[in-house]
Structures are given as C-alpha cells and as structure tokens.
C-alpha cells in the first residue's frame, strides 16, 4: 500500500455512477451498490438487458459508438465497465472532461487486444505461454501443433477461441481474422486470482480459485475455493497476480487467469479488468464480495476484507441446455434450494439459448468434500431448459 485511501464517502442521489454494460455483472454490481446508497446508471445495446429494470437510469446504446458513450457519460461523476468491448476514444474524451474512469481507458485498451495484452506480459517478464501474432489470413501452422487460436479482439465467454490440432483442422476451422496463436499448454489446473487496487494503491487479493471448464461451451462450468494446491503454490499464484496488476499500475478489480502446467509452473493466461465469473462465489463466501470491492475501488474507498467466511466454497454456472430456447425453465432448482449452503442467483434473462449463462448457484460448507458433493448433485439435477 502506498497511500491511505480516503475515509470520507460522498454517495447517495448526488453521486452519479455509470456502468457500460447491462448484463449479469452489472446487475450484481447494482445489488451491491444499494447497500452504499449508490444510484447506478447503465448503458447497454439490448432493450432487454438484465439491468434494465433495476437501474436508476437506463440508456439503450452501442457501447462502441464514441458519441453514444460520451452522451451517456458526460454528466456522471464516475464511469466503470462490466465488459471490455467499449469505445476507448469515448472514454478518453469523458476522462479529459473530468469524469473519473475506472479502469482507465489505457488499461482497457491494452486488455481489449489479446495480442497487445500478451506482448505486455512478455515485455514485463511475466511468465506466459509461447505465442505469435498473425494478421488476417496469416500463416497458422508455423508453431507446430496443438495450438490455441484466439481472435485478438471481440471474443468473450469462450467465443473467439479454438484449439487446432492438425493442418486439416486449420483448413476447416481456422479464424481468418487477426489472431493470437499460443502453443497449447499441458494444463494440470486452471486457476484464478482476483485482485482489487484502488487509486491510493491499496491492494487486496482473494484466495486462489480453481476452475473446471465445459469442453463444449468453453465456459467455466464449476469452481472451488480455495484451490486444491499447496500453500506455497497459492502464495506464488497470488504474488504473480499482484505483479501483473502492479506492472500495469492498474486501478479497479482485475481477474488474473493462470495455468498450472504439468511441470508445476504457473503461467498467466489472460486478464479481465472487471468483476469476473471466477469471483461469483464471493457473494456468500467472503467478507466482501467482488462486486462490493469493485465499487470500493472506483470510489477510492478503503478496501474490504477478503477473509473467507466458510471453510470451503464452490459455484456452478447455470447454462442453457442443448436445444433450449424460449422462456427459461429452471428444472430442479426448487429442490436444490432445500440443500444447506446453496444460494441461487438468476440473471433475469427472458430467453434461454444453448450454453447461454442464465445464472449461477453458490455453495458454501464446512469442508471441501461437502462442497464438492453438493456441486455434483447440482450438476446432475439442475438444468435450464426452455418453453419452445
């Protein structure tokens, strides 16, 4: 910590806080903001966004439209994001006019482009996988196989990422757009560390999380916290995440996604400059949720305690089932909430689609065995179907 954060808080109706993006992350941010009497205003391209009916002011608009972003934010005190794909030029104009933008436009711009982000890791000696960058229709097999191809911009929730194992798969499945190519890592575990840093330089890190990915949807299907790794490795992961945040001089909340390879080495995969799926369990599992912590960072308040409340915690994502369309039906959820330590969070989305995130369920317990057992029951008995 470099400076002491302000102990004075001016909030309530006179303080105008804006969020670019009105999805489930914004929705949960609003819920946390109610406790601080924050009037949060939201802009989203969808008229049916999950935040639509919870926010103090809702504006439908293109997040990448310079003028739309400036018009939305010009009278705000603070503007933040729940998605990275936003107009950087619009944010810069607002920042120059006196609106506080957190995370800073320069940080969002760096992270928007996975190629620039990866080069930042290399330039700052942050361990990461071997990579190369290609332009449109560039040569894709020079690194060997298997490789991971990621679109440099525009990807989210597993979209814009694919594994290519042979030349035949390159011909059939490759992206033609400018891409980041990574030599595939022999992964033992996928880990995540959420770090908060306010404008005074105060930092807080949540316990390391271990994620399990759905191989079809390429999304997190479940997670456990703390990760089942040694104390020494957990300390190393936390220190590495802090290195990334401090190298950027980042302000806000950042999720640092890590690979633990089969040789026991930690590699930074990528980062997200916002609240993150790997931190949803903190709503019930920690003294301060990631959403409350994010709001503290943008207000430059003292950061809250990240101490776990329970011995173990976990989460499953509620994804739309194969072939599910129409109004969502949460099968098995009524029975699931009878289970001790189970807390559902539904996102208010009016339409389900296959693999679409419709909600999540957190689990807390007195042991990791108890939490894992509960997660398995939820995965086997709860699903989101549709009325069509």
C-alpha positions in Angstrom: 0.0 0.0 0.0 1.4 3.4 -0.9 -1.2 5.9 0.4 -4.1 5.8 2.7 -7.4 5.7 1.0 -9.9 8.4 1.8 -12.1 7.7 4.8 -14.8 10.2 3.6 -17.6 8.8 1.4 -20.0 11.0 -0.5 -22.7 8.9 -2.0 -26.5 8.9 -2.4 -28.5 10.7 -5.1 -26.0 13.4 -5.6 -23.3 10.9 -6.8 -23.8 9.6 -10.3 -22.1 6.3 -11.1 -22.3 4.9 -14.6 -21.7 1.4 -15.9 -21.1 0.5 -19.6 -22.8 -2.9 -20.0 -26.1 -4.1 -18.5 -25.6 -7.8 -18.2 -25.4 -10.0 -15.1 -22.2 -8.4 -13.9 -23.8 -5.0 -13.9 -26.9 -6.5 -12.3 -24.9 -7.8 -9.4 -23.0 -4.6 -9.2 -26.3 -2.7 -8.7 -27.3 -5.1 -6.0 -24.1 -4.4 -4.1 -24.4 -0.6 -4.8 -27.8 -0.5 -3.0 -26.0 -1.1 0.3 -23.9 2.0 -0.3 -26.9 4.1 -1.5 -25.3 4.4 -4.9 -27.6 5.4 -7.8 -26.1 3.4 -10.6 -26.9 4.3 -14.2 -26.5 1.8 -17.1 -26.0 1.8 -20.9 -26.4 -1.4 -22.9 -27.2 -2.2 -26.5 -30.2 -4.5 -25.6 -33.6 -3.2 -24.6 -34.0 -6.4 -22.6 -30.7 -6.2 -20.6 -30.7 -7.9 -17.2 -30.1 -4.4 -15.6 -33.0 -2.8 -17.4 -35.5 -2.6 -14.6 -33.0 -2.3 -11.7 -31.0 0.7 -12.6 -31.7 4.4 -11.7 -31.3 5.3 -15.4 -31.1 3.0 -18.4 -29.9 4.1 -21.8 -30.0 1.8 -24.8 -26.9 2.4 -27.0 -23.9 0.9 -28.8 -21.0 0.6 -26.3 -18.6 1.0 -29.2 -20.2 4.2 -30.5 -17.9 7.2 -29.5 -20.8 9.7 -29.4 -23.2 7.4 -27.6 -20.7 6.7 -24.8 -19.9 10.4 -24.4 -23.6 11.4 -24.4 -24.2 8.7 -21.7 -21.3 9.6 -19.5 -20.9 13.4 -19.8 -22.8 14.2 -16.5 -21.5 11.3 -14.5 -19.1 11.5 -11.6 -17.7 8.0 -12.1 -17.9 5.6 -15.0 -16.9 1.9 -15.0 -17.4 -1.2 -17.1 -18.8 -4.7 -16.9 -17.5 -5.6 -20.4 -14.2 -4.6 -22.1 -15.6 -4.1 -25.6 -16.3 -0.4 -25.3 -15.3 2.8 -27.1 -11.9 3.8 -25.9 -12.0 7.2 -27.7 -15.3 8.0 -26.0 -13.9 7.1 -22.6 -10.8 9.3 -23.2 -13.0 12.3 -24.1 -15.0 11.8 -20.9 -11.8 11.5 -18.8 -10.5 14.7 -20.3 -13.8 16.4 -19.4 -13.4 15.5 -15.7 -15.3 12.2 -15.4 -13.4 9.6 -13.4 -13.0 6.5 -15.5 -12.0 3.3 -13.7 -10.5 1.1 -15.0 -8.6 3.7 -17.0 -9.1 3.8 -20.8 -5.4 2.9 -21.4 -5.8 -0.2 -19.3 -9.0 -1.3 -21.1 -7.4 -0.6 -24.5 -4.4 -2.8 -23.5 -6.6 -5.7 -22.5 -9.1 -5.4 -25.4 -6.5 -6.7 -27.8 -5.3 -10.1 -26.7 -2.1 -9.7 -28.8 -1.1 -6.4 -27.1 -2.0 -8.0 -23.7 0.2 -11.0 -24.4 3.1 -8.8 -25.5 2.7 -6.8 -22.3 3.3 -10.0 -20.3 6.4 -10.8 -22.4 7.8 -7.2 -22.1 7.4 -7.3 -18.3 8.9 -10.8 -17.8 5.6 -12.2 -16.7 5.5 -15.9 -17.4 3.1 -16.9 -20.1 2.8 -19.5 -22.9 4.8 -19.2 -26.1 2.9 -17.2 -28.7 3.0 -15.4 -32.0 0.7 -12.9 -33.7 -0.7 -13.2 -37.2 -2.6 -10.8 -39.4 -5.7 -11.6 -41.5 -5.3 -15.0 -43.2 -1.8 -15.2 -41.8 0.2 -18.4 -41.7 -1.1 -20.5 -38.8 0.9 -23.7 -38.6 4.5 -22.4 -38.1 4.4 -23.0 -34.3 3.5 -26.7 -34.6 0.5 -28.4 -33.1 -1.6 -28.3 -31.0 -2.1 -24.6 -30.9 -4.7 -22.3 -29.5 -6.1 -19.6 -31.8 -7.7 -16.5 -30.2 -9.2 -13.6 -32.0 -7.3 -10.5 -30.9 -10.4 -8.5 -30.3 -14.1 -9.1 -29.8 -14.1 -12.6 -28.1 -15.8 -13.2 -24.8 -17.2 -16.1 -22.7 -15.2 -18.6 -24.7 -16.2 -17.3 -28.1 -13.3 -16.5 -30.4 -11.1 -19.2 -29.0 -10.4 -22.6 -30.6 -7.9 -25.4 -30.3 -6.3 -26.6 -33.6 -4.5 -30.0 -33.5 -3.8 -30.7 -37.2 -3.3 -29.0 -40.5 -6.7 -30.4 -41.6 -8.4 -28.6 -38.7 -6.6 -25.4 -39.7 -8.1 -25.7 -43.2 -11.6 -26.5 -41.9 -11.9 -24.4 -38.7 -9.4 -21.6 -38.5 -10.4 -17.9 -37.9 -9.3 -15.7 -40.8 -9.2 -12.5 -38.6 -6.0 -11.2 -36.9 -5.2 -13.6 -34.2 -3.0 -14.6 -31.3 -1.5 -18.1 -31.6 -0.4 -19.9 -28.5 1.4 -23.1 -28.2 -1.0 -25.3 -26.2 -0.1 -25.8 -22.6 -0.2 -29.2 -20.8 -2.6 -28.0 -18.1 -2.8 -29.5 -14.7 -5.1 -26.9 -13.2 -6.8 -23.6 -14.3 -6.6 -21.1 -11.5 -7.7 -17.5 -11.0 -6.8 -14.7 -8.6 -9.0 -11.6 -8.2 -7.1 -8.5 -7.2 -8.5 -5.2 -6.2 -6.4 -2.0 -6.3 -7.8 1.5 -5.5 -6.5 4.8 -6.7 -4.4 5.2 -3.5 -2.5 2.0 -4.3 -4.2 -0.2 -1.6 -4.5 -3.8 -2.8 -6.5 -6.9 -1.7 -6.3 -10.4 -3.2 -8.9 -13.1 -2.8 -7.9 -16.7 -2.2 -6.9 -18.6 -5.3 -9.8 -20.2 -7.2 -9.7 -23.5 -9.2 -12.0 -23.6 -12.3 -13.4 -26.5 -14.3 -14.3 -25.8 -17.9 -17.1 -27.1 -20.0 -15.3 -28.6 -23.1 -18.2 -27.9 -25.4 -19.2 -24.4 -24.4 -15.6 -23.4 -23.5 -17.0 -21.8 -20.3 -16.4 -22.3 -16.6 -18.9 -25.0 -15.5 -17.8 -25.0 -11.9 -15.2 -23.7 -9.5 -14.0 -24.4 -6.0 -12.3 -22.0 -3.5 -9.8 -22.3 -2.2 -8.0 -24.1 -5.0 -6.6 -27.5 -4.1 -3.0 -26.6 -4.3 -0.2 -26.2 -1.7 0.1 -23.1 0.4 3.4 -22.4 -1.3 1.8 -22.5 -4.7 -1.1 -20.4 -3.6 1.3 -17.8 -2.4 3.2 -17.9 -5.7 -0.1 -17.5 -7.7 -1.1 -14.5 -5.5 2.3 -12.9 -5.9 2.2 -13.4 -9.7 -1.3 -11.9 -9.9 -0.1 -8.8 -7.9 2.9 -8.5 -10.3 0.5 -8.2 -13.2 -1.6 -5.5 -11.5 1.3 -3.5 -10.3 3.2 -3.7 -13.6 0.1 -2.1 -15.2 -0.4 0.3 -12.3 -4.0 -0.9 -12.7 -6.9 0.7 -10.8 -10.1 -1.3 -10.2 -10.8 -5.0 -9.9 -8.9 -7.5 -12.1 -9.3 -11.2 -12.6 -5.9 -12.8 -13.4 -6.4 -16.2 -15.0 -3.5 -18.7 -14.6 -2.5 -22.1 -15.9 -0.6 -24.5 -13.7 1.2 -26.8 -16.1 2.1 -30.4 -15.6 5.7 -29.3 -14.7 4.3 -27.3 -11.7 4.9 -23.9 -13.4 2.4 -21.0 -13.2 1.7 -19.1 -16.5 -0.6 -16.1 -16.9 -3.2 -16.9 -19.5 -5.1 -13.6 -19.7 -6.7 -11.0 -17.5 -10.1 -9.3 -17.2 -10.3 -5.7 -15.9 -13.7 -6.1 -14.1 -15.7 -8.4 -11.9 -15.5 -12.0 -13.2 -17.2 -15.3 -13.3 -14.5 -16.8 -11.1 -15.4 -14.5 -8.3 -19.2 -15.1 -8.1 -18.8 -17.3 -5.0 -17.5 -14.3 -3.0 -21.1 -13.0 -2.6 -21.7 -15.7 0.0 -18.1 -17.0 0.7 -16.1 -13.8 1.7 -16.5 -10.9 4.0 -16.6 -8.5 1.0 -18.0 -9.7 -2.4 -16.1 -8.9 -5.6 -19.0 -6.6 -6.6 -18.8 -4.5 -3.4 -15.0 -4.5 -3.7 -15.2 -3.2 -7.3 -17.4 -0.3 -6.1 -14.9 0.5 -3.3 -12.1 0.7 -5.9 -13.9 3.1 -8.2 -14.8 5.3 -5.2 -11.2 5.1 -3.8 -12.7 3.8 -0.6 -10.7 1.6 1.8 -10.9 -2.0 0.5 -13.0 -4.6 2.3 -11.8 -7.8 4.0 -11.4 -10.7 1.6 -11.4 -13.2 4.5 -13.4 -16.4 3.8 -16.5 -16.9 5.9 -16.6 -20.6 5.3 -14.0 -23.4 5.1 -14.8 -24.1 1.5 -17.0 -22.7 -1.3 -17.9 -23.6 -4.8 -20.1 -22.5 -7.7 -21.8 -23.9 -10.8 -22.9 -21.8 -13.8 -26.4 -22.4 -14.9 -26.1 -22.7 -18.7 -28.8 -23.2 -21.2 -29.2 -26.8 -22.1 -28.7 -28.2 -25.6 -31.7 -27.3 -27.7 -33.1 -24.9 -25.1 -35.0 -21.9 -26.5 -37.7 -19.6 -25.3 -38.6 -18.6 -21.8 -36.2 -20.2 -19.3 -37.3 -23.1 -17.1 -35.0 -23.8 -14.1 -35.6 -27.6 -13.6 -34.6 -29.0 -10.3 -33.8 -25.6 -8.7 -36.7 -25.7 -6.3 -35.4 -28.9 -4.7 -31.8 -27.7 -4.8 -32.5 -24.7 -2.6 -33.5 -27.1 0.2 -29.9 -28.1 0.5 -27.8 -26.3 3.2 -25.4 -23.7 1.9 -27.0 -23.4 -1.6 -27.7 -19.9 -2.9 -29.1 -19.4 -6.5 -28.5 -16.2 -8.5 -30.7 -15.9 -11.6 -29.8 -13.2 -14.1 -33.3 -12.1 -15.2 -32.7 -13.1 -18.9 -36.0 -13.5 -20.7 -34.8 -16.0 -23.2 -32.6 -19.1 -22.9 -30.3 -20.4 -25.6 -27.9 -23.4 -25.6 -24.8 -22.6 -23.4 -26.1 -19.1 -22.5 -25.3 -18.1 -18.9 -28.6 -17.9 -17.2 -27.5 -17.8 -13.6 -25.2 -19.4 -11.1 -25.5 -21.3 -7.8 -23.0 -20.9 -5.0 -22.3 -23.5 -2.4 -20.6 -23.0 1.0 -19.7 -25.7 3.5 -17.5 -26.8 6.4 -15.2 -28.9 4.2 -14.2 -29.2 0.5 -15.6 -32.7 0.4 -19.0 -31.4 1.5 -18.9 -28.6 -1.1 -17.8 -31.0 -3.9 -20.6 -33.4 -3.1 -23.2 -30.7 -3.2 -21.8 -29.3 -6.5 -22.1 -32.8 -8.1 -25.7 -33.1 -7.0 -26.5 -29.7 -8.5 -24.8 -30.6 -11.8 -26.7 -33.8 -12.0 -30.1 -32.4 -11.0 -30.4 -28.7 -12.1 -30.6 -27.6 -15.7 -32.1 -24.7 -17.7 -34.5 -25.7 -20.4 -37.0 -23.6 -22.4 -40.6 -23.4 -23.2 -40.1 -23.7 -27.0 
